[in-house]
Amino acid sequence: MIGPDDLWWVLLIKCGVLVVFLLTAFAYLTLAERKISARIQLRYGPNRVGPFGMLQPAADGLKLFFKENVAPAQRDKCSTWWARASPVGGMLAYAVIPGHQQLVRHVFHWDIAHVNVGLLFILGITSLGVYSLFLGGFASNSKYSLLGGLRSSAQLISYEMAVSFALIVS
């Protein structure tokens, strides 16, 4: 999995760069989606914070950080925490995507883990999102949210099966 020449601090730096890159890309892709949706609907998009609204993701993150946590009183706190840990699986899937860069005298590999079955690893890790949907519905101790979580899980499983078969065949 991890090569013998990879030092632990190099792996930590790679993981940090990957997390920062993915979170920043997610924030600005969300901004692009909001701007494109506003343009389609003939209205102004997010344009209040910074030049052309480019600081809107930072403002959204700050607002989310200070937002009140509203949750049902009878919830299962452990299951709620595990349900919120689903983005870790999505970021972990990027750890096996290969990439390298030629530096002065050394080839630097950006992939964190070296596995021979990278596609199967990606499909397995991304399918863990089904559990977070189910746990989110289960943790609230309500039969309606449990049924909603089961329905969402079933839809995601049927979607993932078609995508997995298409990727494995090609």
Number of C-alpha atoms within 10 A of each C-alpha: 9 13 10 6 7 12 10 10 9 12 16 12 12 16 19 12 12 19 16 11 12 14 12 14 12 13 17 16 13 14 20 15 13 15 18 14 14 14 12 10 10 9 10 14 18 18 13 12 13 12 9 11 15 16 16 20 19 15 14 12 12 11 11 11 10 8 9 8 7 6 10 11 9 10 16 15 14 10 18 18 14 14 21 13 13 17 13 14 16 17 16 19 17 19 20 20 16 14 10 10 10 9 8 7 6 8 10 12 15 18 19 24 19 15 17 10 9 17 16 14 16 18 17 14 17 19 18 15 21 20 16 22 22 22 24 23 26 23 21 20 15 13 11 12 17 19 14 16 21 20 15 15 20 15 12 15 15 10 11 16 13 10 12 15 10 10 12 10 6 5
